[in-house]
């Protein structure tokens, strides 16, 4: 199981430029609550229906959570990420239009390209 987790960590982008160039829906947030959006890539825009400009500086919870989102699952994911380098969960999210979708969310740590700051990076895979 440990080697499988190491593989999942290795599959995450490790820098901002890697994350934004990735073809998977990716969001980068601050590494502390309220997890404000620092950047998103085009695939995330397509999935979540918010433009990059609409998402920037917004609380990720406010953007994607809705009536059927299990906040205990997301809170557990965040608390695990504070202790470890990787966390994942299956989450009910909502796009801007209100469209509900199930996603496998993988979250890890990310550093700025110049190494000056740490962020969280999330990959959303609609299932």
C-alpha positions in Angstrom: 0.0 0.0 0.0 2.9 2.4 0.7 4.3 1.9 -2.7 0.9 2.6 -4.3 0.7 5.8 -2.3 4.2 6.8 -3.5 3.1 6.2 -7.1 0.0 8.4 -6.6 2.2 11.2 -5.1 4.6 10.9 -8.0 1.7 11.3 -10.4 0.8 14.7 -9.0 2.3 17.8 -10.5 5.0 19.2 -8.2 5.3 22.8 -9.5 2.9 25.5 -10.6 3.9 25.2 -14.3 3.5 21.4 -14.3 0.1 21.8 -12.8 -1.2 24.4 -15.2 0.1 22.5 -18.2 -1.5 19.2 -17.1 -4.4 17.9 -19.2 -6.4 16.8 -16.1 -8.7 19.3 -14.2 -6.4 20.9 -11.7 -7.0 23.6 -9.0 -4.2 25.2 -6.9 -5.2 26.6 -3.6 -3.6 28.2 -0.6 -2.2 25.6 1.8 -4.3 26.9 4.7 -7.9 27.5 5.4 -10.0 28.9 3.7 -8.2 27.3 0.7 -8.6 30.2 -1.7 -8.0 29.5 -5.4 -4.6 30.6 -6.6 -4.9 29.2 -10.1 -6.8 26.7 -12.2 -6.1 25.1 -15.6 -8.3 25.0 -18.7 -9.5 21.4 -17.9 -10.7 22.5 -14.5 -12.5 25.5 -16.2 -14.2 23.0 -18.6 -15.4 20.7 -15.8 -16.4 23.2 -13.2 -17.7 25.9 -15.6 -16.1 28.9 -13.7 -13.7 31.0 -15.7 -10.2 31.3 -14.3 -11.0 34.9 -13.4 -14.2 33.9 -11.6 -12.3 31.2 -9.6 -9.3 33.2 -8.6 -9.2 34.3 -4.9 -12.5 32.5 -4.2 -12.9 29.9 -1.4 -12.9 26.5 -3.1 -15.6 25.2 -0.8 -17.9 28.0 -1.8 -17.3 27.3 -5.5 -17.8 23.5 -5.6 -19.7 22.3 -2.6 -23.5 22.0 -2.5 -26.4 20.2 -0.7 -25.1 16.6 -1.3 -21.4 17.3 -0.6 -20.3 15.3 2.4 -18.3 17.9 4.3 -16.9 15.3 6.7 -15.2 13.6 3.8 -13.6 16.8 2.7 -12.6 17.8 6.2 -11.0 14.4 6.7 -9.1 14.8 3.4 -7.7 18.1 4.5 -6.7 16.9 8.0 -4.9 14.0 6.4 -3.1 16.3 4.0 -1.8 18.3 6.9 -0.1 15.2 8.2 0.9 13.5 5.0 1.9 14.4 1.4 -1.2 13.0 -0.3 -4.9 12.6 0.3 -7.8 11.4 -1.8 -11.6 11.0 -1.6 -14.7 10.6 -3.6 -16.7 13.8 -3.4 -20.0 15.2 -4.8 -19.2 18.5 -6.3 -21.3 21.1 -8.2 -20.4 23.1 -11.3 -21.3 26.7 -11.7 -24.5 25.8 -13.5 -25.6 23.7 -10.5 -24.8 20.4 -12.3 -23.9 17.8 -9.7 -21.0 15.5 -10.4 -19.1 12.8 -8.6 -15.3 13.2 -8.6 -12.3 11.4 -7.4 -10.2 14.1 -5.8 -6.5 13.7 -5.3 -4.7 16.4 -3.3 -1.0 17.0 -2.6 1.5 19.6 -1.9 2.9 21.9 -4.5 5.7 24.5 -4.5 5.9 27.7 -6.4 8.3 27.4 -9.4 10.8 29.5 -7.5 10.4 27.5 -4.3 9.1 30.5 -2.4 5.7 29.2 -1.3 3.7 26.0 -0.7 0.2 25.4 -2.0 -2.2 22.5 -2.3 -2.9 21.0 -5.7 -6.1 19.1 -6.4 -6.9 16.9 -9.4 -10.6 16.3 -10.0 -11.5 13.2 -12.1 -15.2 13.1 -12.9 -16.6 9.6 -12.4 
